[in-house]
């Protein structure tokens, strides 16, 4: 059995609502063993009452950081220092930085420069610099969350309006495998077709996993759940102009292949 990656989850609890705790940890667990789970904030503050209730059930270690000076975010500094200590320990492979704060942009870059994989999780108003500094960035509202506040209002370009409650906004309707439900964002058809072209072999077919890697390298926020689909294969099957086909690999495991529907008809992926 291949060794699982060791994952650190560092939560800016001053910045992210407690209703997302379970969904955040479930998302991070997809990448390996959650070796470190730490939540940062001023735990004497009434603002973190909800988070205090979540800590025991998820085995999250609270890291106390007093707000010594008004207007200065000491929590960010504490998280950054801990992340660097963990980096130098050499025992971790993956870092999850859970915040919507651009102050973690340089940290994400530094961790990646040291060969670590960095995932970000935050609200849709998270600054672009931080989103793009991560290997992949996931929006909170595609994670399972407690439905105790209304869903976010979306602009015509599919982005949510930045509000003080963004970090605690619950999920939209659950993604399905069939036809698209009411999508959170419009499907970026041109970007997907361009990725298919870039990943295609001489016969026009591209392994869908390679298409996904290409898109995420271009846009770290890309996630099929943003468009109402649970998996990339479900999304691809509903993109106009794309043909999909299943083919077993050498281990007889079915792999999804895609190509432009305008390609020469006939034939199977080689």
Rosetta silent file (secondary structure, phi, psi, omega in degrees, C-alpha in Angstrom):
SEQUENCE: XXXXXXXXXXXXXXXXXXXXXXXXXXXXXXXXXXXXXXXXXXXXXXXXXXXXXXXXXXXXXXXXXXXXXXXXXXXXXXXXXXXXXXXXXXXXXXXXXXXXXXXXXXXXXXXXXXXXXXXXXXXXXXXXXXXXXXXXXXXXXXXXXXXXXXXXXXXXXXXXXXXXXXXXXXXXXXXXXXXXXXXXXXXXXXXXXXXXXXXXXXXXXXXXXXXXXXXXXXXXXXXXXXXXXXXXXXXXXXXXXXXXXXXXXXXXXXXXXXXXXXXXXXXXXX
SCORE:     score description
SCORE:     0.000 S_00000001
   1 L     0.000  129.508  179.394    0.000    0.000    0.000 S_00000001
   2 L   -65.259  146.555  179.960    1.431    3.411   -0.949 S_00000001
   3 L   -70.080  134.145 -179.264    2.212    5.707    1.954 S_00000001
   4 L   -79.326  148.165  177.636   -0.430    8.372    2.502 S_00000001
   5 L   -66.677  147.334  175.437    0.538   12.036    2.526 S_00000001
   6 E   -96.430  127.251 -169.531    0.767   13.769    5.900 S_00000001
   7 E  -117.097  138.894  171.573   -1.474   16.828    5.970 S_00000001
   8 E  -111.858  130.644  176.632   -1.526   19.966    8.132 S_00000001
   9 E  -113.982  114.892 -177.601   -4.760   21.957    8.403 S_00000001
  10 E  -114.265  113.870 -171.731   -4.219   25.494    9.687 S_00000001
  11 E  -107.000  124.692  172.604   -7.455   27.394   10.325 S_00000001
  12 E   -85.161   87.517 -171.998   -7.746   31.160   10.653 S_00000001
  13 L   -69.953  -19.314  174.258  -10.744   30.949   12.984 S_00000001
  14 L   -69.467  -17.969 -169.260  -11.061   34.728   13.170 S_00000001
  15 L  -113.648  -19.779 -174.780  -11.757   34.680    9.438 S_00000001
  16 L  -123.632  135.669 -177.475  -13.752   31.504    8.733 S_00000001
  17 L   -69.800  145.984 -177.445  -17.088   30.496   10.262 S_00000001
  18 H   -65.912  -21.269 -177.489  -17.297   27.449   12.539 S_00000001
  19 H   -63.615  -16.059 -177.782  -20.190   25.987   10.495 S_00000001
  20 H   -95.616    2.043 -173.316  -17.650   24.851    7.916 S_00000001
  21 H   -54.492  -52.513 -177.166  -15.439   22.839   10.311 S_00000001
  22 H   -62.400  -44.513 -179.125  -16.691   19.387    9.306 S_00000001
  23 H   -64.517  -38.786  179.265  -16.673   20.156    5.581 S_00000001
  24 H   -62.375  -47.312 -177.519  -13.149   21.631    5.709 S_00000001
  25 H   -69.102  -35.207  176.371  -11.689   18.600    7.455 S_00000001
  26 H   -64.687  -39.833  178.172  -13.525   16.189    5.137 S_00000001
  27 H   -63.784  -45.135 -178.512  -12.088   18.050    2.145 S_00000001
  28 H   -66.385  -33.923 -178.212   -8.556   17.945    3.576 S_00000001
  29 H   -65.245  -17.316  176.918   -8.845   14.235    4.416 S_00000001
  30 L   -65.838  -21.186 -175.442   -9.108   13.511    0.678 S_00000001
  31 L   -97.107   -7.377  179.260   -5.396   14.322    0.412 S_00000001
  32 L   150.596 -158.289 -178.822   -4.079   12.066    3.181 S_00000001
  33 E   -82.476  128.883 -179.726   -3.754   11.681    6.943 S_00000001
  34 E   -80.697   88.178 -175.489   -4.645   14.793    8.955 S_00000001
  35 E   -78.019  -31.007 -178.340   -1.524   14.849   11.114 S_00000001
  36 E  -131.768  127.931  175.375   -1.921   18.469   12.288 S_00000001
  37 E  -135.027  108.830 -176.390   -5.181   20.319   12.934 S_00000001
  38 E  -130.561  138.605  176.749   -4.803   23.750   14.512 S_00000001
  39 E  -116.852  129.413 -172.743   -7.198   26.638   14.939 S_00000001
  40 E  -111.222  137.305  177.218   -5.852   30.161   15.492 S_00000001
  41 E   167.834  177.730  174.076   -7.608   33.068   17.176 S_00000001
  42 L   -89.536   96.637 -172.318   -8.253   34.950   20.366 S_00000001
  43 L   -74.145   -2.989  172.555  -10.144   32.229   22.200 S_00000001
  44 L   -85.636   -8.327 -175.938  -11.181   34.640   24.941 S_00000001
  45 L   -83.678  137.796  175.635  -13.333   36.497   22.409 S_00000001
  46 H   -60.445  -22.094 -179.832  -17.100   35.884   22.218 S_00000001
  47 H   -59.506  -26.366 -176.516  -16.639   35.894   18.443 S_00000001
  48 H  -103.406   17.557  179.023  -15.180   32.373   18.650 S_00000001
  49 H   -55.963  -44.925  179.201  -17.878   30.828   20.832 S_00000001
  50 H   -61.685  -41.478  178.943  -19.094   28.686   17.933 S_00000001
  51 H   -65.087  -38.596 -179.134  -15.595   27.476   17.165 S_00000001
  52 H   -59.049  -34.019  178.381  -14.958   26.529   20.798 S_00000001
  53 H   -71.168  -24.430 -177.480  -17.877   24.104   20.575 S_00000001
  54 H   -85.526  -24.454 -171.507  -16.384   22.501   17.437 S_00000001
  55 H   -57.133  -52.052 -175.274  -12.843   21.908   18.726 S_00000001
  56 H   -61.976  -43.331 -176.377  -13.298   18.722   20.829 S_00000001
  57 H   -65.811  -23.759 -178.808  -15.362   16.818   18.275 S_00000001
  58 H  -110.931    5.313  179.324  -12.810   17.408   15.511 S_00000001
  59 L    53.762   41.881  176.878   -9.669   17.182   17.666 S_00000001
  60 L   -89.996  128.271  179.694   -8.580   20.652   16.557 S_00000001
  61 E   -83.389  119.097  178.515   -5.842   22.130   18.732 S_00000001
  62 E   -77.658  133.199  176.472   -6.658   25.749   19.656 S_00000001
  63 E  -111.777  112.576 -176.743   -3.735   28.169   19.411 S_00000001
  64 E   -76.788  130.755  173.964   -4.310   31.237   21.561 S_00000001
  65 L  -140.480  106.010  179.979   -3.290   34.612   20.166 S_00000001
  66 L   -67.454  145.917  174.230   -4.393   37.705   22.062 S_00000001
  67 L   -84.727   84.541 -173.305   -5.332   40.788   20.063 S_00000001
  68 L   -65.988  -36.666 -176.729   -2.708   42.963   21.747 S_00000001
  69 L  -126.712  130.263  179.547   -3.255   46.008   19.543 S_00000001
  70 L   -60.909  134.739  177.973   -6.553   47.112   18.024 S_00000001
  71 L    87.972   -6.911  178.985   -6.538   46.879   14.219 S_00000001
  72 L  -108.767  131.383 -177.340   -3.573   44.482   14.103 S_00000001
  73 L   -95.849   91.303 -179.953   -4.209   40.832   13.240 S_00000001
  74 H   -71.258  -23.283  179.835   -1.851   38.876   15.474 S_00000001
  75 H   -59.794  -43.524 -179.911   -3.606   35.624   14.521 S_00000001
  76 H   -57.859  -45.716 -178.538   -2.155   35.761   11.004 S_00000001
  77 H   -61.995  -42.908 -179.672    1.382   36.138   12.342 S_00000001
  78 H   -62.361  -42.301  179.772    0.971   33.207   14.724 S_00000001
  79 H   -64.789  -42.577 -179.044   -0.322   30.962   11.920 S_00000001
  80 H   -63.991  -44.023  179.772    2.516   31.945    9.592 S_00000001
  81 H   -62.670  -44.036  178.285    5.190   31.303   12.237 S_00000001
  82 H   -62.214  -41.239 -179.757    3.699   27.891   13.055 S_00000001
  83 H   -60.707  -40.901  179.152    3.517   26.981    9.365 S_00000001
  84 H   -68.170  -37.989  175.508    7.212   27.728    8.922 S_00000001
  85 H   -61.382  -42.534  178.674    8.082   25.671   12.017 S_00000001
  86 H   -65.979  -37.117  177.499    6.081   22.782   10.577 S_00000001
  87 H   -59.812  -47.181 -176.841    7.821   23.205    7.229 S_00000001
  88 H   -73.396  -16.132  175.783   11.252   22.924    8.823 S_00000001
  89 H   -67.833  -26.099  176.020   10.181   19.862   10.819 S_00000001
  90 L    74.159   12.361 -174.786   10.169   18.015    7.492 S_00000001
  91 L  -102.061    0.853 -173.457    7.336   15.700    8.502 S_00000001
  92 L  -122.078  149.730 -179.236    4.519   17.077    6.335 S_00000001
  93 L  -109.870  -32.141 -171.982    3.665   16.856    2.647 S_00000001
  94 E  -131.630  138.155  175.843    0.514   18.970    2.295 S_00000001
  95 E  -119.713  131.203  169.791   -0.629   22.234    3.878 S_00000001
  96 E  -105.960  119.800  176.271   -4.215   23.483    3.997 S_00000001
  97 E  -105.859  110.982 -173.031   -4.438   27.223    4.655 S_00000001
  98 E  -105.023  100.312 -177.307   -8.018   28.011    5.611 S_00000001
  99 L  -172.861  161.219  173.177   -8.660   31.743    5.330 S_00000001
 100 L  -111.197   20.944 -171.734   -9.932   34.454    3.006 S_00000001
 101 L  -101.230  128.082 -179.514   -7.047   36.744    3.938 S_00000001
 102 H   -68.481  -11.600 -179.747   -4.437   37.867    1.400 S_00000001
 103 H   -62.633  -16.817 -178.173   -1.829   38.014    4.189 S_00000001
 104 H   -93.893    6.500 -179.033   -1.157   34.317    3.586 S_00000001
 105 H   -60.145  -50.783 -178.161   -0.143   34.791   -0.059 S_00000001
 106 H   -64.916  -34.918  177.733    3.588   34.882    0.620 S_00000001
 107 H   -62.152  -45.797  179.598    3.308   31.903    2.977 S_00000001
 108 H   -59.676  -43.382  178.928    1.644   29.812    0.270 S_00000001
 109 H   -62.214  -44.591 -177.526    4.365   30.743   -2.209 S_00000001
 110 H   -63.974  -41.936  178.754    7.122   29.934    0.298 S_00000001
 111 H   -63.878  -40.097  179.210    5.681   26.528    1.135 S_00000001
 112 H   -68.679  -36.053  176.908    5.409   25.631   -2.545 S_00000001
 113 H   -61.382  -26.320  179.237    8.978   26.769   -3.165 S_00000001
 114 L   -91.540   11.403  174.339   10.002   24.186   -0.569 S_00000001
 115 L    87.108   10.293  178.706    8.246   21.415   -2.466 S_00000001
 116 L   -91.749  151.252  174.627    5.054   21.272   -0.403 S_00000001
 117 E   -90.299  130.953 -175.527    1.565   21.071   -1.871 S_00000001
 118 E  -120.577  123.841  174.589   -0.631   23.947   -0.727 S_00000001
 119 E  -112.671  136.330  174.665   -4.424   23.969   -0.770 S_00000001
 120 E  -110.149  148.237  173.722   -6.426   27.046    0.157 S_00000001
 121 E  -135.781  129.686 -179.865  -10.020   27.188    1.368 S_00000001
 122 E  -170.469 -175.352 -179.382  -11.934   30.422    1.754 S_00000001
 123 L   -76.232  168.709 -176.984  -14.845   32.625    0.725 S_00000001
 124 L   -71.205  -18.085  177.459  -15.452   33.807   -2.816 S_00000001
 125 L   -87.578    8.352  176.828  -14.220   37.302   -2.018 S_00000001
 126 L   -56.930  131.804 -178.529  -10.750   35.919   -1.204 S_00000001
 127 L   -56.623  143.734 -177.268   -8.173   38.084   -3.042 S_00000001
 128 H   -58.006  -35.721 -177.626   -6.946   36.666   -6.318 S_00000001
 129 H   -58.748  -44.096  179.883   -3.308   36.828   -5.200 S_00000001
 130 H   -70.311  -42.074  179.270   -3.888   34.305   -2.414 S_00000001
 131 H   -57.253  -46.146 -176.034   -6.062   32.050   -4.560 S_00000001
 132 H   -76.291  -16.338  178.361   -3.446   31.873   -7.288 S_00000001
 133 H   -76.148  -17.210 -179.259   -0.601   31.326   -4.813 S_00000001
 134 L   -89.426  155.520  172.234   -2.100   27.939   -3.883 S_00000001
 135 L   -63.748  -36.332  177.356   -1.820   24.730   -5.892 S_00000001
 136 E  -153.558  142.160 -179.773   -5.586   24.590   -5.609 S_00000001
 137 E  -126.617  128.120 -178.031   -8.172   26.830   -3.953 S_00000001
 138 E  -113.159  134.172  178.097  -11.635   25.617   -2.912 S_00000001
 139 E   -79.888  142.694 -178.897  -14.549   27.907   -2.107 S_00000001
 140 H   -57.783  -37.711 -170.748  -16.333   27.345    1.190 S_00000001
 141 H   -76.433    2.547  170.396  -19.774   27.266   -0.359 S_00000001
 142 H   -98.833   -2.743  177.979  -19.106   24.034   -2.275 S_00000001
 143 L   -91.626  153.675  173.994  -18.382   22.224    0.999 S_00000001
 144 L   -64.483  134.282 -178.728  -21.080   20.656    3.167 S_00000001
 145 L  -147.693  167.084 -179.690  -22.100   23.169    5.836 S_00000001
 146 L   -75.892  126.324 -176.083  -24.773   23.913    8.393 S_00000001
 147 L   -86.672   84.897  178.886  -27.715   25.677    6.781 S_00000001
 148 L  -125.562   11.346  175.441  -28.378   28.511    9.201 S_00000001
 149 L  -152.430  159.061 -174.988  -28.094   31.491    6.864 S_00000001
 150 L   -66.985  155.167  178.620  -29.206   32.305    3.292 S_00000001
 151 L   -67.683  156.840 -176.821  -27.158   31.279    0.273 S_00000001
 152 L   -69.929  148.052  173.029  -24.884   33.909   -1.299 S_00000001
 153 L   -80.458  135.812 -177.419  -26.132   36.259   -3.974 S_00000001
 154 E  -107.707  141.908  175.992  -24.251   35.775   -7.220 S_00000001
 155 L   -81.577  175.525 -176.801  -23.296   38.416   -9.722 S_00000001
 156 L   -64.952  -26.278 -179.918  -23.755   37.922  -13.442 S_00000001
 157 L   -88.617    6.196  173.846  -20.173   36.697  -13.805 S_00000001
 158 L    92.866   -4.531  179.778  -20.790   33.981  -11.198 S_00000001
 159 L   -92.382  151.383 -178.675  -18.830   35.516   -8.300 S_00000001
 160 E   -87.537  151.676  176.080  -20.450   36.206   -4.967 S_00000001
 161 L   -71.675  137.671 -178.539  -20.778   39.634   -3.473 S_00000001
 162 L   -76.630  120.645  176.801  -18.333   40.163   -0.590 S_00000001
 163 L  -135.258  169.015 -178.515  -20.165   40.474    2.686 S_00000001
 164 L   -67.466  -18.874 -177.824  -19.325   40.087    6.336 S_00000001
 165 L  -102.470    6.881 -178.255  -21.179   36.768    6.416 S_00000001
 166 H   -53.272  -42.124 -173.772  -19.562   35.203    3.355 S_00000001
 167 H   -67.032  -16.271 -178.577  -17.380   32.947    5.468 S_00000001
 168 H  -115.045   12.943 -179.801  -20.429   31.392    7.123 S_00000001
 169 L   -72.943  129.392 -176.818  -22.722   31.090    4.083 S_00000001
 170 L   -74.082  173.337 -175.834  -23.986   27.490    3.712 S_00000001
 171 L   -66.643  155.397  169.601  -23.708   25.280    0.667 S_00000001
 172 L   -76.479 -171.762  179.421  -25.877   25.568   -2.424 S_00000001
 173 L   -58.432  146.531 -173.250  -28.015   22.621   -3.538 S_00000001
 174 L   -65.128  134.288  179.652  -26.115   19.345   -3.436 S_00000001
 175 L   -61.264  149.179  178.588  -24.319   18.471   -6.717 S_00000001
 176 E  -125.737  167.471 -176.284  -25.771   15.609   -8.710 S_00000001
 177 L   -88.645  -13.365 -177.392  -24.412   13.254  -11.324 S_00000001
 178 L   -91.571 -139.496  178.565  -27.032   13.963  -13.993 S_00000001
 179 L   -62.262  151.441 -173.177  -28.063   17.155  -15.686 S_00000001
 180 L   -65.249  132.556  169.362  -26.778   20.290  -14.021 S_00000001
 181 L   -75.057 -172.478  178.777  -28.788   21.718  -11.148 S_00000001
 182 L   -60.616  111.622 -170.121  -28.915   25.465  -10.706 S_00000001
 183 L   -75.866  148.295  175.255  -25.198   26.224  -11.080 S_00000001
 184 L   -73.388  -39.072  178.308  -23.205   28.388   -8.724 S_00000001
 185 L  -133.001  153.148  173.440  -21.116   29.674  -11.642 S_00000001
 186 L   -67.097  143.234 -178.179  -21.529   29.456  -15.414 S_00000001
 187 L   -69.046  128.928 -179.753  -19.522   26.601  -16.910 S_00000001
 188 L   -81.966   76.113 -172.932  -16.283   27.893  -18.533 S_00000001
 189 H   -58.626  -44.872 -177.232  -16.759   25.980  -21.787 S_00000001
 190 H   -62.165  -40.561 -179.592  -13.952   27.732  -23.685 S_00000001
 191 H   -65.930  -39.104  179.885  -11.413   27.029  -20.933 S_00000001
 192 H   -67.801  -42.888  178.379  -12.388   23.355  -20.788 S_00000001
 193 H   -63.289  -39.279  178.438  -12.181   22.954  -24.565 S_00000001
 194 H   -63.981  -37.392  178.679   -8.773   24.644  -24.585 S_00000001
 195 H   -68.039  -37.592  176.617   -7.581   22.218  -21.886 S_00000001
 196 H   -62.094  -44.045  178.373   -8.843   19.258  -23.928 S_00000001
 197 H   -60.956  -42.303 -176.321   -6.862   20.532  -26.911 S_00000001
 198 H   -68.525  -33.761 -175.993   -3.727   20.995  -24.798 S_00000001
 199 H   -94.182   -5.039 -173.689   -3.921   17.512  -23.258 S_00000001
 200 L   -71.520  146.987  172.681   -5.017   15.636  -26.388 S_00000001
 201 L   -84.758 -176.722 -177.123   -2.932   12.967  -28.057 S_00000001
 202 L   -60.331  -28.463 -178.565   -2.512   12.712  -31.824 S_00000001
 203 L   -85.244    2.319  177.501   -5.880   10.967  -32.164 S_00000001
 204 L    93.046  -12.631 -178.727   -7.652   13.866  -30.441 S_00000001
 205 L   -87.213  143.537  177.968   -8.442   11.990  -27.225 S_00000001
 206 E  -131.185  137.926  174.836   -7.276   13.295  -23.837 S_00000001
 207 E   -66.928  126.813 -174.331   -7.320   11.566  -20.465 S_00000001
 208 H   -59.358  -35.081  178.636   -9.802   13.533  -18.378 S_00000001
 209 H   -60.335  -38.742  178.662   -7.486   13.479  -15.351 S_00000001
 210 H   -69.053  -36.018  176.201   -4.822   15.249  -17.429 S_00000001
 211 H   -61.820  -43.908  179.273   -7.388   17.792  -18.592 S_00000001
 212 H   -61.582  -43.572  178.478   -8.270   18.476  -14.958 S_00000001
 213 H   -61.624  -41.094 -179.275   -4.614   18.933  -13.987 S_00000001
 214 H   -63.221  -43.596 -178.186   -4.083   21.346  -16.861 S_00000001
 215 H   -65.383  -44.728 -178.126   -7.089   23.468  -15.876 S_00000001
 216 H   -65.040  -35.055  176.006   -6.126   23.633  -12.186 S_00000001
 217 H   -63.938  -29.433  178.636   -2.586   24.658  -13.130 S_00000001
 218 H   -83.492  -41.447 -177.970   -4.171   27.511  -15.088 S_00000001
 219 L  -137.117   98.790 -176.521   -6.871   28.394  -12.545 S_00000001
 220 L   -61.570  -16.174 -179.523   -6.381   27.017   -8.988 S_00000001
 221 L   -85.817   -4.304 -177.055  -10.010   27.830   -8.113 S_00000001
 222 L   -64.701  129.426 -179.912  -11.408   25.431  -10.730 S_00000001
 223 L  -157.225  126.795 -176.968  -13.638   22.820   -9.099 S_00000001
 224 H   -57.656  -26.025  179.520  -16.508   20.945  -10.742 S_00000001
 225 H   -68.605  -22.303  175.422  -18.610   21.636   -7.632 S_00000001
 226 H   -62.512  -22.635 -174.718  -18.501   25.350   -8.470 S_00000001
 227 H  -110.507    9.603  175.029  -20.707   24.507  -11.451 S_00000001
 228 L    92.716   13.088 -179.531  -23.105   22.132   -9.711 S_00000001
 229 E  -119.031  137.274 -177.054  -21.397   18.799  -10.492 S_00000001
 230 L   -69.330  -32.266 -176.509  -19.975   16.397   -7.923 S_00000001
 231 L  -134.431  157.322  178.548  -17.192   15.158  -10.218 S_00000001
 232 H   -63.043  -35.104  179.797  -15.249   16.410  -13.209 S_00000001
 233 H   -63.959  -36.047  177.030  -16.518   13.456  -15.269 S_00000001
 234 H   -66.112  -40.537  178.310  -20.118   14.557  -14.636 S_00000001
 235 H   -64.320  -47.754 -177.425  -19.260   18.077  -15.733 S_00000001
 236 H   -59.948  -36.899 -178.585  -17.439   16.926  -18.877 S_00000001
 237 H   -66.695  -16.848 -177.842  -20.390   14.772  -19.935 S_00000001
 238 L  -113.346   10.453  177.651  -22.582   17.888  -19.952 S_00000001
 239 L   -87.504  123.789  178.259  -20.226   20.330  -21.679 S_00000001
 240 L   -60.278  135.937  176.740  -21.393   21.185  -25.216 S_00000001
 241 L    90.027    6.406  178.957  -18.852   20.171  -27.827 S_00000001
 242 E  -121.243  135.203  174.877  -17.208   17.394  -25.801 S_00000001
 243 E  -107.734  136.548 -179.909  -17.442   13.638  -26.377 S_00000001
 244 E  -118.402  153.358  178.753  -16.608   11.263  -23.503 S_00000001
 245 E  -154.140  139.867  175.183  -15.666    7.590  -23.456 S_00000001
 246 E   -94.166  136.210  177.520  -14.685    5.060  -20.797 S_00000001
 247 E  -144.113  130.738  179.661  -11.718    2.790  -21.459 S_00000001
 248 E   -70.624  143.044  176.700  -10.029    0.368  -19.021 S_00000001
 249 L   -87.562 -167.440 -176.880   -6.362    0.946  -18.309 S_00000001
 250 L   -62.254  -24.305  178.990   -3.682   -1.758  -17.887 S_00000001
 251 L   -97.035   13.136  179.303   -5.139   -2.610  -14.471 S_00000001
 252 L    63.333   29.386  174.126   -8.665   -2.882  -15.897 S_00000001
 253 L  -100.611  125.126 -177.618   -9.744    0.301  -14.117 S_00000001
 254 E   -63.947  130.919  176.247  -12.051    2.451  -16.228 S_00000001
 255 E  -117.863  142.866  178.716  -10.592    5.826  -17.180 S_00000001
 256 E   -91.014  127.923  175.665  -12.583    8.680  -18.710 S_00000001
 257 E  -114.635  149.781 -179.402  -11.298   10.072  -21.998 S_00000001
 258 E  -136.345  156.538  171.904  -12.596   13.175  -23.746 S_00000001
 259 E  -156.961  164.781  174.893  -12.246   14.913  -27.098 S_00000001
 260 E   -64.502  137.534  179.977  -13.909   17.658  -29.055 S_00000001
 261 L   -65.915  -20.038 -179.912  -17.113   16.397  -30.632 S_00000001
 262 L   -80.465   -6.121  178.470  -16.020   18.032  -33.888 S_00000001
 263 L   -65.259  165.210 -179.817  -13.060   15.648  -34.112 S_00000001
 264 L   -58.124  125.274 -176.075  -13.143   12.909  -36.756 S_00000001
 265 L   -70.218  154.600  178.631  -15.828   10.475  -35.626 S_00000001
 266 L    96.056  161.070  178.107  -15.012    6.872  -34.903 S_00000001
 267 L    87.605  162.794  178.513  -12.118    5.203  -33.118 S_00000001
 268 L  -127.435  162.098  178.811  -11.287    4.793  -29.457 S_00000001
 269 L   -59.451  137.482  179.841   -8.543    6.280  -27.260 S_00000001
 270 L   -97.160    0.000    0.000   -5.219    4.571  -27.876 S_00000001
